[in-house]
Amino acid sequence: GGWRAVLKVRLLHAAVRHFLLGRPAGWDVARLGQPINQEDMAGTLCLFGPVLVEGVRRLGYHVEEQQQEQYFHVWRWVAHVLGVRGPAVPASYEECKQLAVAVHAHQWGPAPCSERLVTALFRSLHLRPDYFLLPEAA
């Protein structure tokens, strides 16, 4: 099952690229870069790899180094299947942590419209009073 899900994501990425690059209005590659590019996918690898593991640790859970390395190995395989290549594929867990910092610094600044988007989101939450409620335990 898992490999099928990864292949579906690769096909989804290809479809999104095809759609965005083929739009009549165009995609500003010079300004925005290629959609779902190597850096985007490497950043995602790092989010699901070291960033997630370190977050779990901060929550107080113990993660053995062997578990960490095995988990990272799986995500390196996922990256390979998704088409991440060359220097975008970190060789180690520690290298991936460093890459996460670099991608974060380059890509995760606020967009011009992000303040309006977040404001609209929070203003709309009153329409869903159950949004912050957890479901009852079965």
N, C-alpha and C positions, 0 to 999 in steps of 0.2 A: 503494500500500500503506500508507504512513504515516498518511494521513488516516483510513483505515478503523480503524486501531489507536486513533487519538485518539477517534473516534466510539464505539468499543467502550468506552473508558474512561469517556466521558461517560454512556453507558448503564449501566455498572457503578456509577458514582457515584449515579445516579438510583435504581437497584435497591437499593443499600445504604441510601440515605436512606429509601426507601419501607419497607424491611424494619424498620429501626430505629425509625422513627416510628410504625409500625403494630403493634409488638410489644405483646402483652397487658400485659407488665410495664412498658411505656412507656419513653420516652427522656426523661431529665430535661433538657429544653431550657434551663430556667432555670440549671441548674448546669453543663451540658456544652456549651451552645450547639447550633446546628444541626449535624447530622452532615455532614461534608465540606463545610464552609462556605467563604465567599470567602477568609477568612484562611488556612484550610488549603490551599486551591488556590494562593493567591498564594505561600505559603511553599514549596510544591512547585515552582512556577515558578522561584523564586529558587534552590532547590537544584539544579535541572537547568540553570540559567542561570549566573549569576556564581559561585555557590559551587563548582560543578563546574569552571568555567574557571579560577578561582583555584587550585583544588586541583591541576589539571593543571600550572599554572605552578609551583606549589611542588614538584612532582615533577621540575622541571627542563626541561619542554618549553616551547618558544616558541610563543606564540599571538599572531598579528598582531592589531592593533586592528580591522582590517576583518573578519577572521574572527570575532572576538569579537562585533562588532556584527551580523554576518550570523547567527551562531548565536543570539544573543539575539532577533533579529527572528523567527526560526522559533519560538522558545519563546513569544514574545508571541502569535503566531498560534495555537499550541497552546492557550494560556490562553484566547484568544477562543473557540475551538471548544468548549472545556470549560465555558464559561459564566462565566469570571472577568470581572467588570465594574467600571467606575468606578475609584475610588482604589486598588482591589486590583491594578490593572494598572499596573505602573511604566512611566513614559514612556522611561526610559533605563536602560542597563546600570548606571550609578552609582546611580541611584535604586533599582534592584532590589537592589544590594548593601546599601543602607541599610534597605530593607524586610526583607531577610533577617535583619539584626541585630535589628530590632524584633520580628519574628515569633519568632525564636529566644528572645529575652528573655521573651516572653509565653507561649510554648507549650512550650518544651523543658525545663522543669524535671522532676525525677524525680517519677514518680507514687508514691503510697504503696506500691504492690506491686512497684515496679520492682526494688528490691534483692532481693526473694525470687525474682523472675523471672530476673534475671541470675545469681544464685547457683545456681538449678536448672539453667540452661543450661550453666554452666561445669562443674557436677558431672556432667552427662550427657555431656560431651565424651569422657570416657574410654570410652564405649560405641562411639565412632567414631574409632578410632586413625588412620584415613586422612583425617580431616577437614582437617588442616592440610597434607596432602601435595598437591603440584601434580601433575597428570597428566603422564605422560611425553610429551616432544615427539615428534611423528610423524616 
